[in-house]
């Protein structure tokens, strides 16, 4: 499909050819027009306007107003001078004036082509410039012959010189038209080639980005395994030690509280690493998740079991005793539920109860995991808290990734993450997933 600029050039060019055709028809009817009649001026003006339209077809779009003003001024000057010499009966000067007027405009054609960067590098450009300059020189040469008083010279008279002039003009017009058509086609080929190159470049960059993202995903999986696994092993070993030693021995040795704190510290480190690694993974991830059938109550109970032992007693989980299956990613859902619980544990006053509910939302045909708690500080729960790095007004340490991961997990499953303030003063954070 031709570009708008090429269509504009073609319109000017076709208009120029139409005017040229009308002008030559008028010239060919010269036998019915008295040679010194002012009506003979009309085809001359049409020829000049035709040349001017070719200038507009070939010049840069930004230069058209300037060229248009120049051509209008030149045609007006030509008409005035032509009328003066015609009234004076100076036939040779009148003929020379017509040729010089046209020569100036053909020179403008060459200038317009050279100034337009669209045509650079196209072979037809040089051919057109050469043909136009030859035509300009020929017109000036014939104007000189008329001025020096060659009595046998008349452009449209019968005879060998006149036939040669007509033949030369026809050959020149053919060359100019061939050059112009080749320029337009060459321009379109160049535009299409550049578009294809840009498309190929975009495809190549997309493939490189996908390969890089895949490589990062692989590194993140390795990092998740290599870093989390030793910590999980340490936590499992610690739990095994505490299981084998009698509680009274802890109490007698004073190790109960330090071991519990160590257990919680390792658990917090595992959660922080999981959030950081999975957060980076979710940010980089481009491909669709492979979703499987998941029992949400089982996931909720696992997420609760991931919480520190002393905080599990604060959480009252409802709706976790009946199966609710969806298609989802169990690892992502478990971490999202854990983050909602951990968020409530961190930001609620110690020893207050935390409500966690898994319920069916009949209105939205979805399953909701909602956590409700009181807060130690004033909080205005809103969607901005789910942005990456959002922290709210708190001095509690954190990365701001927990709720961001909840939102991304919701998006991956076609759901939403929501925050609201209940009438009883509890804040509610929920993850809604279509059932």
Secondary structure, 3 states (H helix, E strand, C coil): CCCHHHHHHHHHHHHHHHHHHHHHHHHHCHHHCCCCCHHHHHHHHHHHHHHHHHHHHHCCHHHHHHHHHHHHHHHHHHHHHHHHHHHCCCHHHHHHHHHHHHHHHHHHHHHHHHHCHHHCCCHHHHHHHHHHHHHHHHHHHHHHHHHCCCCCCCCCCCCHHHHHHHHHHHHHHHHHHHHHHHHHHHHHHHHHHHHHHHHHHHHHHHHHHHHHHHHHHHHHHHHHHHHHHHHHHHHHHHHHHHHHCCHHHHHHHCCHHHHHHHHHHHHHHHHHHHHHHHHHHHHHCCCCCCCEEEEHHHHHHHHHHHCCHHHHCCEEEECCCCCCEEEECHHHHHHHHHHHHHHHHHHCCCCCCEEEEEEEECCCCEEEEEEEECCCCCCCCCHHHHCCCCCCCCCCCCCCCHHHHHHHHHHHCCCEEEEEECCCCCEEEEEEEEC
